Amino acid sequence: MRPAKGEKLPVVPQTRIEVEVDTKVAEQLDVMALYTKITKSELVTTALKRFIAGHKDYFPQDSERLLK
């Protein structure tokens, strides 16, 4: 989520990943980034965070242990 006008984004650790997406999705992402002036990385991160929040059932109960 973008901060209110005048506020700064919090600094969080980032990791580069490589994924393959449908061509139409990539094109729509380009258009959204150009129109909103929000980076593609920020758009994708927001979308993935929303997906993850809505699909907690995709995680095993001990997912924290798996990430270590």
C-alpha positions in Angstrom: 0.0 0.0 0.0 1.3 3.4 -0.8 1.9 5.8 2.0 -0.1 9.0 2.4 1.3 12.1 0.7 4.4 13.3 2.4 5.1 10.0 4.2 8.0 7.7 3.3 7.8 4.0 2.5 9.2 1.8 5.3 12.4 0.1 4.4 11.9 -3.7 4.2 14.3 -6.5 3.0 13.8 -7.4 -0.6 14.7 -10.5 -2.7 14.8 -10.8 -6.4 12.8 -13.7 -7.9 12.2 -14.8 -11.5 8.8 -16.0 -12.6 7.0 -16.7 -15.8 3.5 -15.1 -16.3 1.0 -15.0 -19.2 1.9 -12.4 -21.8 -1.4 -10.6 -21.2 -0.6 -10.3 -17.5 2.8 -8.8 -18.3 1.3 -6.4 -20.7 -1.4 -5.3 -18.2 1.3 -4.9 -15.6 3.3 -2.6 -17.9 0.2 -0.5 -18.6 -0.7 -0.2 -14.9 2.9 0.8 -14.0 2.9 3.5 -16.7 -0.5 4.8 -15.7 -0.1 4.9 -12.0 3.7 5.6 -11.8 3.9 2.7 -9.3 6.8 0.4 -10.0 6.0 -3.1 -11.3 7.8 -4.5 -8.3 5.4 -2.7 -6.0 2.4 -3.7 -8.0 3.4 -7.3 -7.9 4.3 -7.3 -4.3 0.9 -5.8 -3.4 -0.9 -8.4 -5.5 1.0 -11.3 -4.0 0.5 -10.0 -0.4 -3.3 -9.9 -1.1 -3.2 -13.3 -2.6 -1.3 -14.8 0.3 -3.6 -13.1 2.9 -6.6 -14.6 1.1 -5.1 -18.1 0.8 -3.7 -19.0 4.2 -5.0 -22.5 3.6 -2.2 -23.0 1.0 0.3 -23.0 3.9 1.0 -26.0 6.1 0.4 -25.4 9.8 4.2 -25.5 10.5 5.1 -23.2 7.6 7.4 -21.1 9.8 9.6 -24.2 10.4 9.8 -24.8 6.6 11.1 -21.3 5.9 14.1 -21.8 8.3 
